[in-house]
Amino acid sequence: LVTEVIAFPIAILIAWAVARTDMPGKKLIDAFFWIAFFLPALPVLMGWILLFDPQFGLANQAFVYLFGMEKGPFDIYTFSGIIFAHIAARSIAAKYIFLSPAFRNLDGAMEEASRIAGASPLRTLMKIVIPVLMPAFLITLCISLIHSLESFEVELILGPPTNFYVFSTKIYQFIQEDPPMFGVATVLGLAILASMLPLIFWQQYLSHRRSYVTVTSHFSTNILRLRRWRWPVFGTIATFGTFITLVPVVFLVMGTFMSLYGHFDLDDAWTLDHWETVLTDPPMLRATANTLIMGGSAALFGVFWYSLVAYISVRTRYAGRGVLDFLSWLPASLPGIILGLALLWVFLNVDLFQPLYGTIVVLVVACILNSISTGVQLVKSNMVQLGRDLEEASFIAGGSWGYTFRRIVLPLLGPVLIAVA
């Protein structure tokens, strides 16, 4: 909750500044947050530990050396350290990537009408932009809360020194028991879903309560001129982007060359042995190829499947579309190892799927199911912004449903589809 309260408003402001203002350096800012989004959580965390560990962290050693302190002021193995690790990792970056397409799809005429009526940029943001984009905000918030409740690596590394445990680390403990306590672990996983049900039903209610269309045949992209605030806004966001990307990467790369991780005071502190071990490992190329095939296939088939489910939920009058939308949330509520065990039983015990057992197809299916909540809901949050007149014009011109979906709907959803992929 603390992570979301801090990160969500910051992500909204950054996405708004990049998508709806004339701030310079937008491509650079966008690159910063895509890099932060793709950086793996655990290695980045190791980079922050090199900087803020209470014993050997460089930041603490600098304070001791410069100010004669007995010990540095930073301790990453605390509650505040865990919050910092999340915010400085993917928390803000993920929200920025999820929200940016929705901001770009906002019709500029709405903001222009607000400014003509005398409203300030902040009042326009609060009274026009945020209410119109509420489905995207709620879906992003739901997904972010679920990911926060299921967060594992950060808490596993930083939590034990202060006996700080969360859902995911307790689930991990139960699964490590002999015999594994899968039943108790599953109950904890379902507790995550139960805590999210009010938000899920709320966003479903709001999505169907009124129209959130912002992309029509009369769409315009007027942006706000920041004038003298252009460079200060850019400088603030660029500094933050540099901090969450360049700083951890530098220390992460530095750690790969250390003989004993985190210890700079050794006589023989630097080595190339770790790189030699990885690059000369025979299975490494095979593992890389498997990763690319699995990830690429999941992205290709997953985006098509997510788009289809989102289209049925938003664009059709199918009686079961609400149930379909709700079912798309369920995989996010299950711990990954529980979902993996369930898939294992399916491919072992269902005759139709048994020939696929032991192939990479199983892993692709697992990846698609594991990400279905994020994928479907993000596509859905942007699809509610598309006016029906665009599809109706295609139908009148003789376009079939498949042609219209491929040539009208999917191109308009391009930015969010890339983010999902």
C-alpha positions in Angstrom: 0.0 0.0 0.0 2.8 2.4 0.9 4.6 1.6 -2.4 1.4 2.3 -4.4 0.6 5.5 -2.6 4.0 6.9 -3.4 4.5 5.5 -6.9 1.1 5.9 -8.5 0.8 9.7 -8.4 4.4 10.1 -9.5 3.7 7.7 -12.5 0.6 9.7 -13.4 2.4 13.0 -13.4 5.4 11.6 -15.5 3.1 9.9 -18.1 1.0 13.1 -18.3 4.1 15.3 -18.8 5.5 13.1 -21.5 2.2 12.5 -23.4 0.3 15.8 -22.9 2.9 18.6 -22.7 5.6 20.1 -24.9 8.4 19.0 -22.5 11.7 18.5 -24.4 13.6 15.2 -24.4 10.5 13.0 -24.5 12.3 10.2 -26.3 15.1 10.2 -23.7 12.6 10.0 -20.8 10.6 7.3 -22.5 13.9 5.3 -23.0 14.8 5.7 -19.3 11.5 4.1 -18.2 11.6 1.3 -20.7 15.1 0.4 -19.6 14.0 0.5 -16.0 11.0 -1.7 -16.8 13.2 -4.3 -18.5 16.0 -4.4 -15.9 15.6 -7.7 -13.9 14.6 -7.0 -10.3 17.1 -9.3 -8.5 20.3 -8.1 -10.3 19.2 -4.4 -9.9 18.6 -5.1 -6.2 22.2 -6.4 -5.9 23.4 -3.1 -7.4 21.4 -1.1 -4.8 22.9 -3.3 -2.0 26.4 -2.4 -3.2 25.4 1.2 -2.7 23.3 1.1 0.5 24.4 -1.9 2.5 24.9 -0.7 6.1 28.4 -2.4 6.3 30.0 -2.2 2.9 27.7 0.0 0.9 29.7 2.7 -1.0 27.2 5.5 0.0 27.7 4.6 3.7 31.4 4.4 3.3 31.5 7.8 1.6 29.6 9.3 4.6 32.0 7.7 7.1 35.0 8.9 5.1 33.7 12.5 4.5 32.0 13.3 7.7 33.9 11.1 10.2 30.7 9.2 11.2 30.9 5.8 13.0 28.5 4.3 10.4 26.6 5.5 7.4 23.0 6.7 7.6 21.6 4.2 5.0 20.3 0.6 5.7 18.6 -1.1 2.8 17.6 -4.0 5.1 14.6 -2.1 6.5 10.9 -1.5 5.7 11.9 1.9 4.1 14.7 0.1 2.2 12.2 -2.4 0.8 9.9 0.5 -0.3 12.8 2.3 -1.9 13.9 -0.9 -3.7 10.4 -1.2 -5.3 10.1 2.4 -6.2 13.6 2.5 -7.7 13.0 -0.7 -9.6 9.9 -1.3 -11.8 7.1 0.2 -9.7 7.0 3.6 -11.3 8.4 2.4 -14.7 5.7 -0.2 -15.1 2.9 2.2 -14.3 4.3 4.8 -16.7 4.4 2.2 -19.6 0.9 1.1 -18.8 -0.6 4.6 -18.6 1.3 6.3 -21.4 -0.9 4.9 -24.2 -4.1 5.9 -22.4 -2.8 9.5 -22.1 -1.8 9.6 -25.8 -5.3 8.5 -26.8 -6.9 11.4 -24.9 -8.6 13.8 -27.3 -6.9 17.2 -26.9 -10.2 19.0 -27.5 -11.3 18.2 -23.9 -8.3 19.8 -22.3 -8.6 22.8 -24.7 -12.2 23.3 -23.7 -11.2 23.2 -20.0 -8.5 25.8 -20.6 -10.8 28.1 -22.6 -13.2 27.9 -19.6 -10.4 29.3 -17.4 -9.2 26.2 -15.6 -5.6 25.8 -14.7 -3.5 22.9 -16.0 -3.6 21.2 -12.6 -7.4 21.6 -12.4 -7.7 20.3 -15.9 -5.7 17.3 -14.9 -7.8 16.6 -11.8 -11.2 17.4 -13.3 -10.9 16.3 -16.9 -8.0 14.0 -17.6 -8.1 11.7 -14.5 -11.9 11.1 -14.6 -11.9 10.3 -18.3 -9.0 7.9 -17.9 -10.4 6.3 -14.7 -10.7 2.8 -16.3 -7.0 2.8 -17.2 -6.1 4.1 -13.8 -8.1 1.5 -11.9 -6.8 -1.4 -14.0 -3.2 -0.2 -13.6 -3.8 0.2 -9.9 -5.3 -3.3 -9.6 -2.5 -4.9 -11.5 0.1 -3.0 -9.5 -1.4 -4.0 -6.2 -1.5 -7.6 -7.2 2.1 -7.5 -8.3 3.0 -5.8 -5.0 1.2 -8.4 -3.0 3.0 -11.1 -4.9 6.4 -9.4 -4.9 9.1 -11.9 -4.0 12.7 -11.2 -4.8 13.0 -7.9 -2.9 11.4 -9.2 0.3 13.3 -12.5 0.1 16.6 -10.7 0.1 15.9 -7.7 2.3 13.3 -9.0 4.7 14.9 -11.8 6.7 17.5 -9.6 8.6 14.5 -7.7 10.2 12.1 -10.7 10.2 9.9 -8.9 7.6 7.7 -11.4 5.7 5.0 -11.0 3.1 2.5 -13.3 1.3 5.0 -14.5 -1.3 7.9 -15.3 1.1 5.5 -17.2 3.4 4.2 -19.1 0.4 7.8 -19.9 -0.5 8.4 -21.2 3.1 5.3 -23.4 2.9 6.3 -24.9 -0.4 9.8 -25.6 1.0 8.4 -27.7 3.8 8.7 -31.5 3.6 6.2 -32.5 2.4 5.3 -29.2 0.6 2.2 -27.5 2.0 0.6 -26.7 -1.4 -2.9 -26.4 0.1 -1.9 -23.7 2.6 0.1 -21.9 -0.1 -2.9 -21.9 -2.4 -5.1 -20.4 0.4 -2.7 -17.5 0.7 -2.8 -17.1 -3.0 -6.6 -16.9 -3.0 -6.4 -14.4 -0.2 -4.7 -12.1 -2.6 -7.6 -12.4 -5.0 -10.1 -11.9 -2.2 -8.4 -8.6 -1.2 -8.6 -7.5 -4.9 -12.2 -8.4 -5.5 -13.7 -5.0 -4.5 -11.3 -3.1 -6.8 -12.0 -5.6 -9.7 -15.8 -5.2 -9.4 -15.4 -1.4 -9.0 -13.5 -1.1 -12.2 -16.0 -3.4 -14.0 -18.8 -1.2 -12.7 -17.2 2.1 -13.8 -16.2 0.7 -17.2 -19.8 0.0 -18.1 -21.4 2.9 -16.2 -20.6 5.6 -18.7 -18.6 6.2 -21.9 -14.9 6.8 -21.8 -14.4 7.2 -25.6 -11.6 9.7 -26.4 -10.5 8.4 -29.9 -13.1 9.2 -32.6 -13.0 10.4 -36.2 -12.6 14.0 -34.9 -9.6 13.1 -32.7 -7.0 15.9 -32.1 -3.7 15.9 -30.1 -3.4 19.4 -28.7 -0.8 19.5 -26.0 -0.1 21.9 -23.1 2.7 24.4 -23.4 4.8 24.5 -20.2 6.6 27.7 -21.2 9.2 28.5 -18.5 8.6 25.2 -16.8 9.7 23.1 -19.8 13.3 22.6 -18.8 12.8 22.3 -15.0 10.2 19.6 -15.5 12.5 17.8 -18.0 15.5 18.1 -15.6 13.5 16.7 -12.6 12.2 13.7 -14.6 15.5 13.1 -16.3 17.4 13.1 -13.0 15.0 10.5 -11.6 15.2 8.4 -14.8 19.0 8.5 -14.6 18.9 7.5 -10.9 16.7 4.4 -11.5 18.6 3.2 -14.6 22.2 4.3 -14.9 23.1 4.2 -11.2 22.0 0.6 -10.5 23.4 -0.7 -13.8 26.8 0.8 -13.1 27.0 -0.9 -9.7 25.5 -4.1 -11.1 28.2 -4.3 -13.8 30.8 -3.4 -11.1 29.6 -6.4 -9.0 30.2 -8.8 -11.9 33.9 -8.1 -11.7 34.3 -8.5 -7.9 36.1 -11.4 -6.4 33.9 -11.3 -3.3 30.6 -9.4 -3.8 30.5 -6.1 -1.9 34.0 -6.2 -0.6 36.2 -3.4 -2.1 38.9 -3.7 0.5 40.5 -7.0 -0.6 43.9 -7.1 -2.1 42.6 -9.0 -5.2 39.2 -7.4 -5.4 38.6 -7.7 -9.2 38.4 -10.7 -11.4 37.1 -11.9 -14.8 36.4 -15.4 -13.6 32.6 -14.9 -13.4 32.4 -13.8 -17.0 34.6 -16.6 -18.1 32.4 -19.1 -16.3 29.2 -17.9 -18.0 30.6 -17.4 -21.5 32.3 -20.8 -21.6 29.3 -22.7 -20.3 28.0 -25.1 -23.1 24.3 -24.9 -22.2 24.4 -21.1 -22.2 23.6 -20.7 -25.9 20.9 -23.3 -25.8 19.3 -21.6 -22.8 19.5 -18.2 -24.6 17.8 -19.7 -27.7 15.1 -21.3 -25.6 14.4 -18.1 -23.8 14.1 -16.1 -27.0 11.8 -18.7 -28.7 9.6 -19.0 -25.5 9.4 -15.3 -24.9 8.8 -14.4 -28.6 6.1 -17.0 -29.1 4.3 -16.0 -25.8 4.4 -12.3 -26.9 3.1 -13.1 -30.4 0.3 -15.4 -29.5 -0.5 -13.8 -26.2 -1.1 -10.3 -27.7 -3.5 -11.7 -30.2 -5.4 -13.7 -27.5 -5.5 -10.9 -25.0 -6.8 -8.5 -27.7 -9.5 -11.0 -28.6 -10.7 -11.4 -25.0 -10.6 -7.7 -24.4 -12.6 -7.1 -27.6 -15.3 -9.5 -26.5 -15.4 -7.9 -23.0 -15.7 -4.3 -24.3 -17.2 -4.4 -27.8 -19.7 -7.2 -27.8 -23.1 -7.9 -26.1 -22.2 -11.5 -25.3 -24.0 -12.4 -22.1 -20.9 -14.0 -20.6 -18.5 -11.2 -21.2 -18.5 -10.1 -17.6 -17.6 -13.6 -16.5 -14.9 -13.8 -19.1 -13.5 -10.5 -17.9 -13.5 -11.8 -14.3 -11.9 -15.1 -15.2 -9.0 -13.1 -16.8 -8.1 -11.9 -13.3 -7.8 -15.3 -11.7 -4.3 -16.3 -12.9 -2.9 -13.2 -11.3 -4.2 -14.3 -7.9 -2.4 -17.7 -7.9 1.3 -18.0 -6.9 3.4 -18.9 -10.0 4.5 -22.3 -8.5 0.8 -23.2 -7.8 -0.2 -22.3 -11.3 2.7 -24.2 -12.7 1.7 -27.3 -10.7 -1.8 -27.1 -12.0 -0.6 -26.9 -15.6 1.6 -29.9 -15.0 -1.4 -31.9 -13.9 -3.4 -30.8 -17.0 -0.7 -31.8 -19.5 -0.1 -35.1 -17.7 -3.6 -36.2 -17.2 -5.6 -34.8 -20.1 -5.2 -37.1 -23.1 -5.6 -34.3 -25.6 -2.6 -32.4 -24.1 -0.3 -35.3 -23.2 1.7 -35.2 -26.5 2.7 -31.7 -25.7 4.3 -32.6 -22.4 8.1 -32.0 -22.4 8.0 -29.5 -25.2 8.5 -25.8 -25.2 4.8 -25.4 -26.0 4.0 -26.0 -22.4 6.2 -23.1 -21.3 4.7 -20.8 -23.9 1.2 -21.6 -22.6 2.3 -21.1 -19.0 3.8 -17.7 -19.9 0.6 -16.6 -21.7 -1.7 -17.7 -18.8 0.6 -16.1 -16.2 0.4 -12.7 -18.0 -3.3 -12.9 -19.1 -4.5 -10.6 -16.3 -2.0 -7.8 -17.2 -2.4 -8.3 -20.9 -6.2 -8.4 -21.2 -6.8 -5.6 -18.7 -4.3 -3.2 -20.3 -5.7 -3.8 -23.8 -9.2 -3.4 -22.4 -8.4 -0.1 -20.6 -7.3 1.4 -24.0 -10.0 -0.2 -26.0 -12.8 1.6 -24.1 -11.3 4.8 -25.4 -12.0 3.9 -29.1 -15.2 5.3 -30.6 -17.4 2.8 -32.4 -17.8 5.2 -35.4 -14.3 4.1 -36.7 -15.4 0.4 -36.9 -18.8 1.4 -38.3 -17.2 3.3 -41.1 -15.2 0.2 -42.0 -18.3 -2.0 -42.0 -20.1 0.5 -44.2 -17.2 0.5 -46.6 -17.6 -3.3 -46.9 -14.9 -4.4 -44.4 -15.5 -7.7 -42.6 -15.2 -8.0 -38.8 -11.8 -9.7 -39.2 -10.5 -7.0 -41.6 -11.8 -4.2 -39.4 -10.2 -5.8 -36.3 -6.9 -6.2 -38.1 -6.8 -2.9 -40.0 -8.6 -0.5 -37.6 -8.6 -1.7 -34.0 -5.2 -3.3 -33.7 -3.3 -0.3 -35.3 -5.0 2.1 -32.9 -4.0 -0.1 -30.0 -0.4 -0.3 -31.3 1.4 1.4 -28.4 -0.4 -0.6 -25.7 0.1 -3.9 -27.6 3.8 -3.2 -27.8 3.9 -2.6 -24.0 1.9 -5.9 -23.4 4.2 -7.8 -25.8 
